[in-house]
Amino acid sequence: MLPGARTADGALFILDSLPEKPGASFSGGILVDPAGEIHVTSVQTVQAVANGFGLRNTGKLCIVYGFDLANAVWQQGLPFDPTGRLCCQLNQPVSPGDAYVGGIRVGPLGGVYVDNAAPPVPVGFSDGFSDGFNAPAP
């Protein structure tokens, strides 16, 4: 499945810019920056495939916005255009009835929800855990 940080609603945090951020590393062949943003390109074609995802040779995930999902190829529960780019919808409000696939929210009208805002910076061990994990020491 796709690496990277997600919003509370299950949208992927993405970064669509050149050049890549310093400190980015590969996870499953996909370039992810230290904050958890997946490096993507919405204007370039697929050069390589890793774990079923179309990528550039640099590790950027190839995506497309606004693709008619009636013509999508569905693999791994995710929609792709015929060239192998992941079908996405950018900064759209999540519909509560939309499904999760591998922890990622996918809508039947626009595809995978993605967000290009910077993910929140973790502030400690208890981030993402219930308050029970942050109980004071006895």
N, C-alpha and C positions, 0 to 999 in steps of 0.2 A: 504494500500500500504506500501511499505518498507520505514522505517525511514532513517535518516542519510543524510550526506552531499553528494553532487554530483559535478562532474566536470562541466565546462562550456558546455561540449558536452553531458552531461546527464549520464555519467558513475558513478556508486556508488563507494565511497571511502570505502575500506575494510581493515580490520586488521586480518591477519591469523597468530596468534602467541599465545603462552602460556607463562606465565599466562595472564589473562585479565589485561588491563590497569587499574590502580587505578582511581577511580572517574567515572567509567562506570556505566550507569544506563539502565533500561529497557524502551523501547518504543514499545508498541504493542507486548510485550513478547520477543522482540529481544534486545540483549545487544549492546549498542551504547556508544562509549567513548565520553568524553567532546568535542573533536574536530569534532565529527560527523562521525567517522569511525564505520562501522558495524563490530562487531566481527563475524568472520566466521571460519568454519573448512571445509577443503576439503578432510580430511582423515577419518573422523568419520561418523557413521551412525546416522540416525534420531532417536531421543528418544521421542520427543514430537512435537505437532503441535500447532501453534498459528496463527490465522488469515490466515490459509491456507499455512503457511510456515513451512517446516521441520526444527526442532531445536534440539540442545542438551539440556539436563536439565539445563545447565548453561546459556542458552539464546543465544548461538552461532548459527548463521544461517548455515545450512548444504548446501554446494554448491559442484558442480562438474565442472571440466574444460574439454573441448574437447569432450563432449558427442555428439553423432550423433543425431542431432535434428529431423531426420526422425523418430526416435523412442521416441521422447519426448512426454510427456503428457502436453498439454497446458491448464493452468488454470489462470484466471485473466489476460489473455493476455501474460503470462510469461511461459517459458518452464521449465519443471521439468523432472528429470529422473524417472523411475518407482518406485524408493525407496523414492521419495519425496524431493530429493536434487535439488536446483535451478541450472539450467544450465548456466554457465558463461564463458566469455572470458576475460582473464586477460591482461591488458595493451596493448590492440589492438587499432590501429587508428580507429576512428569512421567513418563509411561510411555515408555521408550526406543524403543518401536516407533511412537510417534505421529509424524505427518508434520509437516514444516515447510511453511508457505505464506508466501512472501515474508519469510522469516526469523522467522516467528511459529509457535510450536508449537500445533498443533490436534489435539485428541483426539476420537475418534469417539463418546465417551460424554457429554462435557460441553462441547465446543466449544473456543474459544480459551482457552489458559492465561493467567491474569492474576495479578499479585502486587501487594499493596498495601503492601509494605515499601518504605522509601525506597531508591532505587538508590544504589550506592556512588558516592562523590565521586571524580571523576577527580583523579589526583595528578600527572600529567605527560604529556608527549608520548607516552611509550611505552605508556600504558594501552591494552589491547586488541590490542597488537602482540606478535609473538613476541620472544624475547630477542635475536634477531639485530638488531632495530631499536634496541636499547638498548646496543649495543656501545660500549665506551669509545673516545674519540677517539684517533687514533694519536699 
